[in-house]
Amino acid sequence: MSKWKQLLQYDIKEYLVQVIENKKKKNPRFSQRAFATKIGLSASTLNETLRGKRKLSKKTIAKLKIALEGDADFLEILESPLPPFSNFCVATNELTSIASSWYHYVILELTSTEDFNDNAEWISARIGISPEEAQKALNDLLNINELKRNQFNKIISTNKNCIKVADETSRTIMIKTATEYLQKAQDSFTKRPPHERFWSNMVIACSSEDMDYIQTKAVEFVQECHEYLSRLNVPKDEVYVLNIGFTPMTKKVETVSLSD
């Protein structure tokens, strides 16, 4: 089911809370303890999870998927919008409207580096754009409150520790930005030594129905990388882009009968 990857992108607690509320409305005799047993959790673990006191492991979430595969209430909730998990956030309309080039997001991350300087000339040299582009991007990001000046007059991001994702309404901008990131990756092969960049790919025949599995694993991997790379008390000195894609190299064709 295509929505299962949301179990990694969204807070599982929110799903469980809504499922239990739905079941209580339908059945006044609903037992939370019995429900915990059904999904393979102890009553105390479920209670702590619902109260936000415990975070379920990926292994436990995988077990929940199996236990709730045919649960009508759970499948209904999967189709409903829920608050995003703490390290995912949907890019604002203002951001997607002005961030039509790759460097807007790079500048947002650049503010987290130890040596950040909000001088347009410095940014220009650091990421390879013109001073005019750097200054305009800074001004735009400040105007929509993606950046701000702190009490020391230093420019900082207003939304740290967040993976920005765009919705489908921004599809055109998403495609443009993704294409630019791929071009930057291609440039790195000729302009950067091997120890400064990494690229790998795999070509494999598989079932088209495995797309859900790949999407789920990709979301999980991005979360793990973000959590590790954003850890505190580790000086940040560069900005990188992590590109993940899974695209078909073939297309469906009609079977043609060959004449004798």
Phi, psi and omega in degrees: 000131188296339183276352185296332180297343177295338179298337178263330182277337182240163182286116183301331180302319182296322178295312183297320179301313182290323178298314181296320178299317178299317182293322179294324179293322182280331184222101181301339181265013181303135180250117179294327178295317179294323178296319178300316179298320181299321183266008173082022178243154172284157180300323181290321179296316179298317181298316180293325178294315180296330180272000180077016182270345182222139177255125181286143179285163178298326179296319179291321178298321178297322178293324178297322179302315180293316183294329186253012184308320183253012182282115185300320181295319182291318179296326177294317180294326180300332181274358183259146177290136179229160178301134181295155177299158191304328183257017170241139174212143180281129179299138181292158177300323179297318181293313181294334180284328180261334184275063182272359178233155184303328190285345177297313179290327178294319179296321177303317180283328181300331180296344181271354181281154186299323187260018186304136178227127183276014175287130184299325179295319181294315179298320178303313180290328185288320185241002172078040173235172181285155177301325180294318178296319180297315182294317179296318180297317178301311181299316180297316181292327176290320183295328180261011174067024170280334173237155175208167176261132179276189184295343178260011180067021178266137179284129179225161176283144179270354184221066180287164177056044181219130176271113182278129177235146180259150178272176186293341179291343181256026187305315182299315179293322179301315181296317180298313181295317179298320178296320179293321178297319178295323177294320177296322178296319178297318179298327184295335180293331180259340185253349182237142176291157184306326184286353180257355180211161181216140177212138178211149175214166180217131175252124186210143174275132181204179178280139178296340179285353179279359180302320180298319179298314181296316180299318179298313180295324180294315178299316179298316181295317179298318178299315181297315180296316181297317180297318182287313184289338180266007183301148184285163175063021174240114182301134178259128183236349179219163175243128181242163171238135177254112179262128176230127180213155177216098189236143180287139177260356181234169177220159181289139176227150178286143178289127181251127178281129179275132178282154180295000000 
